[in-house]
Amino acid sequence: MAKDLAGLVESLIGEASSEESTGRLRLPAERTLGASLDLSRGMLREQLATLELLGFIDRTQGRGTYLEAPDSGFIQLYFRLALRLGHISAAQFTQAREMLEIAVVEQAAVMATPAEVATLRSHIDRMVEATSRGDVDKAITADFDFHRGLFELVDNPILNFLQDGLRDVLRDVVAERRRKALAAVETTSDFITDQVHYGITDALAKNDPDAARAAMRRHFDVWRAITDEP
């Protein structure tokens, strides 16, 4: 199915024309398109509906049908289903996240400006404050804002897409890990899993890629130690 749809998208690109006013790729009318692709109108509509659901086309009444690059929504759905069906484990998601973020933080250290480092520090401050108040949801949001900020700093659309795709499932995984970690400490002031993020921003402020990688590794090592995860 995926192979068939990929072939169809390639064919649609060949049939589309660039709209002068917007630069968007507009498809011809269904009758013309069906004849060009040698597809019945019913089959064409069915396949276009599938592509629309996946975010590859945008159909607007009265304006026409346009090819689009889908957002990360469909890959988020894939990963969530893969987790629920047991095709991918929570441990594999965590491993993928660690590998990705260790690579990203090294590049972030090369590119980081003082203003960007200050923004990242503000996310950690929010994280620490929320944890001290026992507000797990806000702490998780601040945690995700921090890590998302690293990807935004590097600003690579491929890495951003991967991070967005993993984010939906990872939020649930991280939430469970955070609750487990909080249960393992006497007071929130002992919750070093928040504080360890400052080591990352210290390395970024020095534009030191090696120190940034080491700080990110320590961040993940602390999580594993406090939650007794492998």
BALOTI-239687 format. One line per field, with one value per residue (C-alpha): residue number from 1; residue in three letters; x, y, z. Coordinates in nm, 4 decimals, always signed. Example, Ala and Ser with C-alpha at 12.3 -4.5 7.8 and 13.67 -1.06 7.14 Angstrom:
// BALOTI-239687
i	[1|2]
aa	[ALA|SER]
xx	[+1.2300|+1.3670]
yy	[-0.4500|-0.1060]
zz	[+0.7800|+0.7140]
END
This chain:
// BALOTI-239687
i	[1|2|3|4|5|6|7|8|9|10|11|12|13|14|15|16|17|18|19|20|21|22|23|24|25|26|27|28|29|30|31|32|33|34|35|36|37|38|39|40|41|42|43|44|45|46|47|48|49|50|51|52|53|54|55|56|57|58|59|60|61|62|63|64|65|66|67|68|69|70|71|72|73|74|75|76|77|78|79|80|81|82|83|84|85|86|87|88|89|90|91|92|93|94|95|96|97|98|99|100|101|102|103|104|105|106|107|108|109|110|111|112|113|114|115|116|117|118|119|120|121|122|123|124|125|126|127|128|129|130|131|132|133|134|135|136|137|138|139|140|141|142|143|144|145|146|147|148|149|150|151|152|153|154|155|156|157|158|159|160|161|162|163|164|165|166|167|168|169|170|171|172|173|174|175|176|177|178|179|180|181|182|183|184|185|186|187|188|189|190|191|192|193|194|195|196|197|198|199|200|201|202|203|204|205|206|207|208|209|210|211|212|213|214|215|216|217|218|219|220|221|222|223|224|225|226|227|228|229|230]
aa	[MET|ALA|LYS|ASP|LEU|ALA|GLY|LEU|VAL|GLU|SER|LEU|ILE|GLY|GLU|ALA|SER|SER|GLU|GLU|SER|THR|GLY|ARG|LEU|ARG|LEU|PRO|ALA|GLU|ARG|THR|LEU|GLY|ALA|SER|LEU|ASP|LEU|SER|ARG|GLY|MET|LEU|ARG|GLU|GLN|LEU|ALA|THR|LEU|GLU|LEU|LEU|GLY|PHE|ILE|ASP|ARG|THR|GLN|GLY|ARG|GLY|THR|TYR|LEU|GLU|ALA|PRO|ASP|SER|GLY|PHE|ILE|GLN|LEU|TYR|PHE|ARG|LEU|ALA|LEU|ARG|LEU|GLY|HIS|ILE|SER|ALA|ALA|GLN|PHE|THR|GLN|ALA|ARG|GLU|MET|LEU|GLU|ILE|ALA|VAL|VAL|GLU|GLN|ALA|ALA|VAL|MET|ALA|THR|PRO|ALA|GLU|VAL|ALA|THR|LEU|ARG|SER|HIS|ILE|ASP|ARG|MET|VAL|GLU|ALA|THR|SER|ARG|GLY|ASP|VAL|ASP|LYS|ALA|ILE|THR|ALA|ASP|PHE|ASP|PHE|HIS|ARG|GLY|LEU|PHE|GLU|LEU|VAL|ASP|ASN|PRO|ILE|LEU|ASN|PHE|LEU|GLN|ASP|GLY|LEU|ARG|ASP|VAL|LEU|ARG|ASP|VAL|VAL|ALA|GLU|ARG|ARG|ARG|LYS|ALA|LEU|ALA|ALA|VAL|GLU|THR|THR|SER|ASP|PHE|ILE|THR|ASP|GLN|VAL|HIS|TYR|GLY|ILE|THR|ASP|ALA|LEU|ALA|LYS|ASN|ASP|PRO|ASP|ALA|ALA|ARG|ALA|ALA|MET|ARG|ARG|HIS|PHE|ASP|VAL|TRP|ARG|ALA|ILE|THR|ASP|GLU|PRO]
xx	[+0.0000|+0.2737|+0.4648|+0.1532|+0.0837|+0.4466|+0.4195|+0.0947|+0.2512|+0.5369|+0.2827|+0.0831|+0.3963|+0.4441|+0.0855|+0.0806|+0.1449|+0.2936|+0.0384|+0.1884|+0.0404|+0.1366|+0.3945|+0.1844|+0.1561|-0.2002|-0.3491|-0.5730|-0.9419|-1.0252|-1.1507|-0.8271|-0.6117|-0.7867|-0.7377|-0.3690|-0.3053|-0.5337|-0.7406|-1.1180|-1.2722|-1.3804|-1.0316|-0.8720|-1.1069|-1.0360|-0.6611|-0.6818|-0.8926|-0.6215|-0.3521|-0.5630|-0.6021|-0.2232|-0.1699|-0.0158|-0.2865|-0.5113|-0.8515|-1.0405|-1.3917|-1.3955|-1.0166|-0.8808|-0.6529|-0.2922|+0.0033|+0.1418|+0.4295|+0.2574|+0.3259|+0.4413|+0.0867|+0.0860|+0.4208|+0.3018|+0.0041|+0.2325|+0.4577|+0.1634|+0.0050|+0.3416|+0.3829|+0.0301|+0.0635|+0.4004|+0.6021|+0.8234|+0.8973|+0.9169|+1.2847|+1.3459|+1.1772|+1.3973|+1.7113|+1.6212|+1.5601|+1.8950|+2.0899|+1.9155|+1.9556|+2.3215|+2.3927|+2.1742|+2.3260|+2.6752|+2.5686|+2.3694|+2.6883|+2.8532|+2.5618|+2.4245|+2.4079|+2.3891|+2.0226|+1.9378|+2.1185|+1.9252|+1.5973|+1.6968|+1.7884|+1.4461|+1.2842|+1.4935|+1.3938|+1.0267|+1.0901|+1.2498|+0.9778|+0.6955|+0.8523|+0.8885|+0.5135|+0.4321|+0.2940|+0.4033|+0.2248|+0.3904|+0.7268|+0.6884|+0.5889|+0.8964|+1.1123|+0.9805|+1.0229|+1.3883|+1.4600|+1.2547|+1.4557|+1.7743|+1.6251|+1.4963|+1.8441|+1.9959|+1.6990|+1.7336|+1.3908|+1.4694|+1.5696|+1.2693|+1.0397|+1.1875|+1.1607|+0.7996|+0.7170|+0.8558|+0.7217|+0.3652|+0.4663|+0.7683|+0.5492|+0.3710|+0.6996|+0.8660|+0.5618|+0.5755|+0.9510|+0.9151|+0.6468|+0.8630|+1.1653|+0.9728|+0.8527|+1.2162|+1.3267|+1.2541|+1.1840|+1.1627|+1.4829|+1.6580|+1.5247|+1.8531|+1.7024|+1.5866|+1.9057|+2.1248|+1.9897|+2.1917|+2.5105|+2.3916|+2.3367|+2.6749|+2.8399|+2.6339|+2.7320|+3.0973|+3.0233|+3.1912|+3.0530|+3.2425|+3.1204|+2.7679|+2.7681|+2.9023|+2.6400|+2.3578|+2.4869|+2.5002|+2.1425|+2.0236|+2.2482|+2.0956|+1.7450|+1.8399|+2.0082|+1.7188|+1.4548|+1.6647|+1.6270|+1.8887]
yy	[+0.0000|+0.2452|+0.1625|+0.2178|+0.5533|+0.6603|+0.5847|+0.7783|+1.0824|+1.0733|+1.0610|+1.3480|+1.5620|+1.5074|+1.6148|+1.9181|+2.2744|+2.5507|+2.8182|+3.1531|+3.3520|+3.1092|+2.8686|+2.5753|+2.2638|+2.2439|+1.9262|+1.9260|+1.8391|+1.4793|+1.3894|+1.5100|+1.3570|+1.0204|+1.0067|+1.0984|+0.8331|+0.5729|+0.5442|+0.5249|+0.8259|+0.6097|+0.4665|+0.8098|+0.9608|+0.6764|+0.7216|+1.1010|+1.0641|+0.8457|+1.0975|+1.3787|+1.1865|+1.1434|+1.5144|+1.4834|+1.6831|+1.9740|+1.9990|+2.3269|+2.3637|+2.6151|+2.6504|+2.3113|+2.0313|+2.0961|+1.8747|+1.9340|+1.8101|+1.6443|+1.7532|+1.5121|+1.4103|+1.0926|+0.9740|+1.0480|+0.8229|+0.5508|+0.5546|+0.5561|+0.2573|+0.0784|+0.1203|+0.0050|-0.2985|-0.3939|-0.3434|-0.0848|-0.0761|+0.2207|+0.1345|+0.1647|+0.5054|+0.6176|+0.4866|+0.6647|+0.9880|+0.9676|+0.8993|+1.1834|+1.4402|+1.3615|+1.4336|+1.7457|+1.9006|+1.8722|+2.0842|+2.3169|+2.3919|+2.5114|+2.7408|+2.8656|+3.2393|+3.3930|+3.4812|+3.1242|+2.9832|+3.2247|+3.1008|+2.7408|+2.8296|+2.9870|+2.6552|+2.4799|+2.7435|+2.6763|+2.3028|+2.3342|+2.5688|+2.3452|+2.0393|+2.2250|+2.2959|+1.9360|+2.0372|+1.7392|+1.8505|+2.1934|+2.0398|+1.8020|+2.0913|+2.2898|+1.9785|+1.9332|+2.3053|+2.2760|+1.9754|+2.1137|+2.4338|+2.2411|+2.1203|+2.4676|+2.6060|+2.3622|+2.4249|+2.1206|+2.0339|+1.6614|+1.6486|+1.8637|+1.6214|+1.3216|+1.4947|+1.5935|+1.2400|+1.0907|+1.3631|+1.2360|+0.8937|+1.0250|+1.2598|+0.9613|+0.7770|+1.0811|+1.1494|+0.7975|+0.8208|+1.1563|+1.0238|+0.7206|+0.9409|+1.1756|+0.8795|+0.7787|+1.1036|+1.2344|+1.5950|+1.7806|+1.9654|+1.6285|+1.5960|+1.6380|+1.5248|+1.8836|+2.0445|+1.8330|+2.0279|+2.3308|+2.1423|+2.1277|+2.5032|+2.5656|+2.3716|+2.5528|+2.8894|+2.7931|+2.6663|+2.3403|+2.0439|+1.7776|+1.9147|+1.9401|+1.5728|+1.4721|+1.6832|+1.5327|+1.1812|+1.2619|+1.3926|+1.0565|+0.8599|+1.0417|+0.9526|+0.5868|+0.5788|+0.7318|+0.5147|+0.1929|+0.1623|-0.0181]
zz	[+0.0000|+0.0972|-0.2213|-0.4331|-0.2679|-0.3089|-0.6793|-0.6999|-0.5309|-0.7821|-1.0670|-0.9152|-0.8930|-1.2642|-1.3365|-1.1049|-1.2127|-1.0020|-0.9148|-1.0076|-0.7200|-0.4395|-0.5801|-0.4608|-0.6774|-0.8057|-0.9507|-1.2578|-1.2378|-1.1433|-1.4911|-1.6534|-1.3826|-1.4044|-1.7800|-1.7508|-1.4864|-1.6442|-1.3278|-1.2949|-1.1249|-0.8310|-0.7796|-0.8131|-0.5552|-0.3144|-0.3413|-0.3213|-0.0063|+0.1481|+0.0577|+0.2015|+0.5274|+0.5453|+0.4769|+0.1295|-0.0441|+0.0471|-0.1174|-0.0849|-0.2211|-0.5035|-0.5197|-0.6185|-0.5012|-0.4014|-0.3158|+0.0332|+0.2477|+0.5448|+0.9003|+1.1708|+1.2637|+1.0586|+1.1955|+1.5500|+1.4805|+1.3448|+1.6514|+1.8924|+1.7178|+1.6981|+2.0743|+2.1545|+1.9253|+2.0720|+1.7546|+1.9290|+2.3016|+2.5391|+2.5902|+2.2155|+2.2083|+2.4960|+2.3244|+1.9985|+2.1866|+2.3654|+2.0469|+1.8665|+2.1439|+2.2087|+1.8425|+1.8414|+2.1541|+2.0051|+1.7069|+1.9318|+2.1244|+1.8038|+1.7161|+2.0495|+2.1168|+2.4670|+2.4097|+2.3082|+2.6101|+2.8337|+2.6872|+2.7534|+3.1117|+3.1599|+3.0653|+3.3318|+3.5882|+3.5062|+3.5341|+3.8780|+4.0034|+3.8793|+4.0405|+4.3720|+4.3606|+4.2739|+3.9339|+3.7245|+3.4070|+3.4009|+3.4810|+3.1863|+2.9583|+3.0640|+3.0163|+2.6630|+2.5892|+2.6885|+2.4689|+2.1819|+2.2145|+2.1368|+1.8093|+1.7240|+1.7855|+1.5332|+1.3002|+1.0758|+0.9282|+0.9153|+1.2821|+1.3760|+1.1926|+1.3744|+1.7102|+1.6462|+1.5380|+1.8580|+2.0864|+2.1280|+2.2563|+2.4452|+2.6467|+2.7979|+2.8533|+3.0134|+3.2318|+3.3729|+3.4295|+3.6057|+3.8414|+3.9145|+3.9789|+4.2094|+4.4140|+4.4669|+4.6374|+4.9857|+4.8810|+4.5501|+4.6439|+4.6015|+4.2473|+4.0611|+3.7315|+3.6818|+3.8077|+3.5783|+3.2793|+3.3904|+3.3042|+2.9443|+2.9246|+3.0900|+2.8076|+2.5448|+2.6923|+2.6400|+2.2874|+2.3879|+2.1863|+2.3847|+2.7173|+2.5782|+2.4746|+2.8161|+2.9953|+2.7906|+2.8599|+3.2309|+3.2108|+3.0786|+3.3172|+3.6152|+3.4950|+3.4633|+3.8038|+3.9912|+3.8209|+3.8195|+3.4422|+3.2288]
END
